Amino acid sequence: MYKETLSKDLSKIGQVSAATRTTAGRAGLVGLAVLFLVIVWIFTSFVSGDGANHSLVIAAGVIGGYMALNIGANDVANNMAPAVGSRALTMVGALIIAAIFEAAGAILAGGDVVSTISKNIISADAMPHGQAFIWAMMSALLAAAIWVNLATLLNAPVSTTHSVVGGVAGAGIAAAGMSVVNWPTMGSIAASWVISPVMGGIIAAIFLAFVKSQIIYQPDKIAAARRWVPLLVALMAGIFAAYLVMKGLKKIWKPDAWVVVAIGVGVFAASYAVLKPLIARQSEGMENRNRSLRKLFTIPLIFSAALLSFAHGANDVANAVGPLAAIVDAASTGTVAKKVELPLWILLVGAAGISAGLVLFGPKLIRTVGEQITKMNPMRAYCVALSAAITVLIASTLGLPVSSTHIAVGAIFGVGFYREYHTRRRTHINHGRFNKSGTTKQTGGADQVRYRKLVRRRHLMTIVSAWVITVPAAAVLAAGVFHIFSFFAS
């Protein structure tokens, strides 16, 4: 006989069992992260040399490793999420590619000199020298790492650069007062909270509109693809070549603007010459349907994800190792320099930490960004990736301090909101239900399609809230940590 009570009890036992397995899995990941930090501690103790501040350098190395873990867990999701969400890459494949290219970018193009104070948001001359500066940088690094960790737990992709900026500002204020902060620079960083995602979203929506009108909604989709896909993919190749030179290699090579443009145009032309016959052969025998078109964008998406990861590793490793290098230099010289040499061992800590954080904790946020904001396919993911590269290039040319995290997530929201707009517009046109005021009649089923939401608003509110409070939250945390350090050090 069927027992409803027994069925409910068994269901509860199953839920408890599943929760136990999830908790055990998370505990295992945390244990591996702790093991990584222990390895960093041992490694730092061997390579950092001896000196009066040897213990502080070891502690700073562990904190730098912790920050690198959190960069990998949070920031790298923006590069891989569109490709994973569109099924162009499996999660395992994305983790392998990202780990390799993040580490390669950090080690090969991370640079041999790094700024001690991110984005010059505080004056190095106004900072106290000696132990106070070391405590301030350690506070900034630890506060930024804690904030990014909390954001990751909340499934909120935040800017690790802004986290470091907030941490340095808060620690600087705690150490030397409000006058130490370069407030115009802080204002421009705050403006980027709006500029970055809006610009990324608009550009992504424009490209998606073009793809829909010129390829997807054409009577002969395959013929349209043969005409436009080689051009679009070649454009992506040219833009990414310029992006790699301008952002990914900027610490080891700084060419003039005309050289960057020439490289981009040259790669575009060469790619188009190769892709035109290649796409024509690849599209032979394809059915006249959207699923066939998606295959043409898969390989370019994989390459774009790899290049974005390389450039990210080259740029954002400084968020973990910049303050650490400043601490090591101040501990050995007793002075505060604006730029310091970056020892190889520090770069290795940053590169290994980013890759480890990605593999251990990255999948959670990759799924959130790639699957839970709006539905991705290879064509939408292409628009997101291309928008991210174009927006960074435009912003860099204009000197705007934008966040790659904000741009990528903004592009995903832009694609989602354009899909909503386009779905409503096609519903109006297909049903022909316009009245004199230009609105639709309330017609039950048609109205339900019209108001179908293709972007999850709860993720929008969580992410935007996290963006807005990132700098002040990191600043408050850093000031508090600095006062705690100072209390125990006195």
C-alpha positions in Angstrom: 0.0 0.0 0.0 1.1 3.5 -0.8 2.0 5.5 2.4 2.1 9.3 1.8 3.8 9.9 5.1 6.5 7.4 4.3 7.0 9.0 0.8 7.4 12.4 2.5 10.0 11.0 5.0 12.0 9.4 2.2 11.9 12.6 0.2 13.3 14.6 3.2 16.0 12.0 3.8 17.0 12.3 0.1 17.1 16.1 0.5 19.3 15.9 3.6 21.6 13.4 1.8 22.0 15.7 -1.2 22.7 18.7 1.0 25.3 16.7 2.9 27.0 15.7 -0.3 27.0 19.4 -1.5 28.4 20.6 1.9 31.1 17.9 1.8 32.0 18.9 -1.7 32.4 22.6 -0.7 34.4 21.6 2.4 36.7 19.7 0.1 37.2 22.7 -2.2 37.9 24.9 0.8 40.4 22.4 2.1 42.2 22.4 -1.3 42.3 26.2 -1.2 43.8 26.1 2.3 46.4 23.6 1.1 47.3 26.0 -1.8 47.8 28.8 0.7 50.0 26.5 2.9 52.1 25.8 -0.2 52.4 29.5 -0.9 53.5 30.1 2.7 56.2 27.4 2.4 57.3 28.7 -1.1 57.4 32.3 0.1 59.5 31.5 3.1 62.1 29.9 0.9 62.3 32.5 -1.9 61.7 35.8 -0.1 65.2 35.9 1.6 66.0 37.0 5.1 65.5 40.4 6.7 63.9 42.3 9.5 60.5 42.1 7.9 60.7 38.5 6.7 57.6 37.4 8.6 55.6 40.3 7.1 56.7 39.3 3.6 55.6 35.7 4.2 52.2 36.9 5.5 51.8 39.2 2.5 52.6 36.4 0.2 49.8 34.3 1.7 47.4 37.2 1.4 48.5 37.8 -2.2 47.8 34.1 -2.9 44.4 34.4 -1.3 43.6 37.4 -3.5 44.7 35.5 -6.6 42.4 32.7 -5.6 39.5 35.0 -5.5 40.3 36.7 -8.8 40.2 33.3 -10.4 37.0 32.4 -8.7 35.2 35.6 -9.6 36.8 37.6 -12.4 37.6 34.8 -14.9 33.9 33.8 -15.2 33.3 36.8 -17.4 35.6 35.5 -20.1 34.3 31.9 -20.1 30.7 32.3 -19.2 29.3 33.2 -22.7 31.1 30.3 -24.3 29.9 27.8 -21.7 26.4 29.2 -21.6 26.1 28.9 -25.4 27.5 25.3 -25.2 30.4 26.2 -27.4 32.6 24.9 -24.6 32.0 22.4 -21.8 32.7 23.4 -18.3 35.8 21.2 -18.1 37.1 22.5 -21.5 36.5 26.1 -20.4 38.4 25.5 -17.1 41.4 23.9 -18.8 41.6 26.6 -21.5 41.1 29.5 -19.0 43.7 28.0 -16.5 46.3 27.7 -19.2 45.8 31.0 -20.8 45.3 33.0 -17.6 48.6 31.6 -16.3 50.4 32.2 -19.6 49.2 35.8 -19.7 50.3 36.4 -16.2 53.7 34.9 -16.6 54.6 35.9 -20.2 52.9 39.3 -20.3 52.4 40.3 -16.7 55.4 42.7 -16.9 58.6 43.0 -14.9 57.6 46.4 -13.3 54.4 47.1 -11.5 52.7 50.1 -9.9 52.7 50.0 -6.2 49.5 51.9 -5.9 46.7 50.8 -8.2 45.4 53.5 -10.7 47.3 56.2 -8.8 44.3 56.8 -6.6 46.4 57.9 -3.6 49.7 59.8 -3.6 52.7 57.7 -2.8 54.6 60.8 -1.5 51.8 61.4 1.1 51.9 57.8 2.4 53.8 57.1 5.6 57.0 55.2 5.1 58.3 52.0 6.7 56.0 49.7 8.7 52.9 51.9 8.3 53.0 51.6 4.5 53.5 47.8 4.7 50.5 47.5 7.0 48.4 49.8 4.7 49.2 47.6 1.6 48.5 44.4 3.5 45.2 45.8 4.7 44.2 46.9 1.2 45.1 43.4 -0.2 43.3 41.5 2.5 40.2 43.7 2.4 39.9 43.4 -1.4 40.3 39.6 -1.2 37.6 39.4 1.5 35.2 41.5 -0.5 35.7 39.5 -3.7 35.2 36.3 -1.7 31.9 37.6 -0.2 30.7 38.7 -3.7 31.6 35.2 -5.1 29.5 33.6 -2.3 26.6 35.8 -3.3 27.0 34.9 -7.0 27.9 38.5 -7.9 30.6 39.2 -10.5 32.5 42.3 -9.3 35.5 44.2 -10.5 38.6 43.0 -8.7 40.4 46.2 -9.9 37.7 48.3 -8.1 38.1 46.1 -5.1 41.8 46.8 -4.9 41.1 50.5 -5.6 38.7 50.7 -2.7 41.1 48.8 -0.4 44.0 51.0 -1.2 41.9 54.2 -0.7 40.5 53.0 2.6 43.9 51.9 3.9 45.5 55.1 2.7 42.8 57.2 4.5 43.3 55.2 7.7 47.1 55.7 7.5 47.4 59.3 6.3 44.0 61.0 6.2 41.5 62.0 3.6 43.9 64.3 1.7 45.9 61.3 0.5 43.2 60.3 -2.0 43.1 61.6 -5.5 39.4 62.3 -5.6 39.1 63.3 -9.3 40.5 59.8 -10.2 38.0 58.2 -7.7 35.2 60.2 -9.4 36.2 58.9 -12.9 36.3 55.3 -11.5 32.8 55.8 -10.0 31.6 57.1 -13.4 32.9 53.9 -15.0 30.3 51.9 -13.0 27.7 53.4 -15.4 29.8 53.9 -18.6 31.2 50.3 -18.7 28.1 48.2 -18.6 26.0 50.6 -20.7 28.5 50.9 -23.4 29.1 47.1 -23.5 25.3 46.4 -23.5 24.6 48.9 -26.3 27.4 47.5 -28.6 26.4 43.9 -28.0 22.7 44.7 -28.7 23.7 46.5 -32.0 25.6 43.4 -33.2 22.8 41.1 -32.2 20.3 43.2 -34.1 22.6 43.1 -37.2 23.0 39.3 -36.9 19.2 38.8 -36.6 18.2 41.1 -39.4 20.9 40.1 -41.9 21.3 36.4 -41.2 18.7 34.8 -38.8 15.6 36.3 -40.3 16.6 36.0 -44.0 14.7 33.5 -46.2 17.9 31.7 -47.1 19.9 31.7 -43.9 22.8 29.7 -45.3 23.4 32.1 -48.2 23.2 35.0 -45.8 25.7 33.2 -43.5 28.1 32.7 -46.4 28.0 36.4 -47.1 28.2 37.8 -43.5 29.8 35.2 -41.2 33.3 35.5 -42.8 33.1 39.3 -42.4 31.9 39.1 -38.8 34.5 36.5 -37.7 37.3 38.4 -39.5 36.1 41.5 -37.7 36.4 39.7 -34.4 39.9 38.5 -35.3 41.0 42.0 -36.2 39.5 43.5 -33.0 41.0 40.8 -30.8 44.4 41.2 -32.4 44.3 44.9 -31.6 42.9 44.1 -28.1 45.8 41.6 -27.4 48.4 44.1 -28.5 46.9 47.0 -26.6 45.9 45.3 -23.4 47.4 41.8 -23.2 50.9 42.8 -24.2 51.0 46.4 -22.9 53.4 45.6 -20.1 56.1 44.3 -22.4 55.3 46.2 -25.7 53.7 49.6 -26.1 53.3 50.3 -29.9 52.0 53.5 -31.3 48.3 53.8 -32.1 48.9 53.5 -35.8 50.7 50.2 -35.3 47.8 48.8 -33.3 45.4 49.9 -36.1 47.6 48.4 -38.8 47.8 45.1 -36.9 44.1 45.0 -36.5 43.4 45.8 -40.2 46.0 43.3 -41.4 44.6 40.5 -39.3 41.1 41.4 -40.4 42.1 41.2 -44.1 44.1 38.0 -43.8 41.3 36.3 -41.8 38.6 37.3 -44.3 40.7 35.9 -47.2 41.0 32.6 -45.3 37.5 32.4 -43.9 35.5 33.2 -47.0 36.2 29.9 -48.8 36.4 28.0 -45.5 32.8 29.1 -44.4 31.5 28.3 -47.9 32.8 24.7 -47.6 31.7 24.4 -44.0 28.1 25.5 -44.9 27.6 23.1 -47.8 24.7 20.8 -47.1 23.6 22.6 -44.0 19.9 22.8 -43.3 18.2 26.3 -43.5 17.8 26.6 -39.8 19.3 28.5 -36.8 20.9 25.4 -35.4 23.1 25.2 -38.5 24.2 28.8 -38.1 25.3 28.2 -34.5 28.0 25.8 -35.6 29.7 28.5 -37.7 30.3 30.6 -34.5 31.6 27.9 -32.2 35.3 27.8 -33.0 35.6 31.7 -33.1 34.0 31.7 -29.6 36.6 29.3 -28.3 39.5 31.4 -29.6 37.9 34.6 -28.2 37.6 33.0 -24.8 41.2 31.9 -24.8 42.5 35.4 -25.9 40.3 37.2 -23.3 41.8 34.9 -20.6 45.3 35.6 -21.8 44.7 39.4 -21.7 43.0 39.1 -18.3 45.9 37.2 -16.8 48.3 39.7 -18.1 46.4 42.7 -16.7 44.6 41.6 -13.6 47.4 39.6 -12.0 48.6 43.0 -10.9 45.6 43.2 -8.6 47.1 40.3 -6.6 50.8 41.0 -7.0 50.9 44.8 -7.2 50.4 45.5 -3.5 52.5 42.3 -2.7 55.4 43.7 -4.7 55.1 47.0 -3.0 55.3 45.3 0.4 58.3 43.3 -0.6 60.1 46.4 -1.9 59.3 48.5 1.1 60.3 45.7 3.5 63.8 45.5 1.8 64.4 49.3 1.1 62.4 51.1 3.8 61.1 53.5 1.1 57.9 54.0 -0.8 58.4 53.9 -4.6 55.8 54.6 -7.3 56.9 51.6 -9.4 58.9 48.5 -8.3 60.4 45.5 -10.0 58.3 42.4 -10.0 60.2 39.3 -8.8 59.4 36.1 -10.7 58.3 34.3 -7.5 55.6 36.9 -6.9 54.3 36.6 -10.5 54.2 32.8 -10.1 52.1 33.1 -6.9 49.6 35.3 -8.7 49.4 33.1 -11.8 49.1 29.9 -9.8 46.5 31.4 -7.5 44.3 32.7 -10.4 44.3 29.3 -12.1 43.7 27.4 -8.8 40.8 29.7 -7.9 39.2 29.3 -11.3 39.4 25.5 -11.2 38.2 25.2 -7.6 35.5 27.9 -7.4 35.0 29.3 -10.9 32.2 27.0 -12.2 29.6 28.5 -9.8 29.9 32.0 -11.2 30.5 30.8 -14.7 27.0 29.2 -14.6 25.5 32.2 -13.0 26.8 34.6 -15.7 26.6 32.3 -18.6 23.3 30.6 -18.0 21.2 32.3 -15.4 21.1 35.9 -16.5 19.7 35.2 -20.0 19.8 32.3 -22.4 22.9 32.1 -24.5 23.6 30.6 -27.9 26.8 30.9 -30.0 25.6 33.9 -31.9 24.6 35.9 -28.8 27.9 34.8 -27.1 29.8 36.1 -30.2 28.1 39.5 -29.7 29.1 39.6 -26.0 32.7 38.7 -26.7 33.1 41.2 -29.5 31.4 43.9 -27.5 33.8 43.3 -24.6 36.8 43.7 -26.8 35.5 46.8 -28.7 34.4 48.6 -25.5 37.8 48.1 -23.8 39.6 49.4 -26.9 37.3 52.5 -27.2 37.6 53.2 -23.4 41.4 52.8 -23.5 41.7 55.1 -26.4 39.6 57.7 -24.6 41.4 57.2 -21.3 38.3 56.0 -19.5 39.0 53.7 -16.5 36.5 51.0 -17.3 36.1 47.5 -15.8 36.2 44.4 -18.0 33.9 42.7 -15.6 31.3 45.4 -15.9 31.6 45.5 -19.7 31.2 41.7 -20.1 28.2 41.4 -17.7 26.7 44.6 -19.2 27.0 43.1 -22.7 25.1 39.9 -21.5 22.3 42.1 -20.1 22.3 44.1 -23.3 21.8 41.0 -25.3 19.0 39.8 -23.0 17.1 43.1 -23.0 17.4 43.4 -26.8 15.9 39.9 -27.1 13.0 41.1 -24.9 12.5 44.1 -27.1 12.8 42.2 -30.3 10.3 39.5 -29.1 7.7 42.1 -28.2 8.2 43.9 -31.5 7.8 40.8 -33.6 4.7 39.8 -31.6 3.1 43.2 -32.4 4.0 42.8 -36.1 2.9 39.2 -36.4 -0.4 39.8 -34.8 -1.0 43.2 -36.4 -2.8 44.4 -33.3 -1.8 48.1 -33.2 -4.4 50.7 -32.2 -4.2 54.4 -32.9 -1.9 55.1 -29.9 0.6 52.6 -31.1 0.1 50.1 -28.3 -1.3 46.6 -28.6 -4.7 45.4 -27.6 -5.0 43.2 -24.6 -5.4 39.8 -26.2 -4.5 37.1 -23.7 -2.0 34.8 -25.3 -0.4 37.5 -27.5 -0.1 39.8 -24.5 1.6 37.0 -22.5 4.2 36.6 -25.2 4.7 40.4 -25.4 5.5 40.6 -21.7 7.7 37.5 -21.6 10.8 38.4 -19.6 14.1 37.0 -21.0 16.4 38.6 -18.4 16.2 37.5 -14.7 15.8 40.8 -12.8 16.9 39.4 -9.5 20.4 38.8 -10.9 20.4 42.3 -12.3 19.6 43.9 -8.8 22.2 41.7 -7.0 25.0 42.4 -9.5 24.3 46.2 -9.7 24.1 46.5 -5.9 27.4 44.7 -5.6 29.0 47.0 -8.2 27.8 50.1 -6.5 29.1 49.2 -3.0 32.4 47.5 -4.1 34.7 50.5 -3.7 33.2 51.8 -0.4 32.8 48.3 1.1 36.5 47.4 0.3 37.5 50.8 1.6 35.7 50.4 5.0 37.1 46.8 5.3 40.6 48.0 4.6 40.4 50.9 7.1 39.1 48.4 9.7 41.9 45.9 9.0 44.5 48.6 9.1 43.4 49.7 12.6 43.4 46.1 13.8 46.9 45.6 12.4 48.2 48.8 13.9 46.7 47.9 17.3 48.5 44.6 17.5 51.7 46.0 16.0 52.0 48.8 18.6 
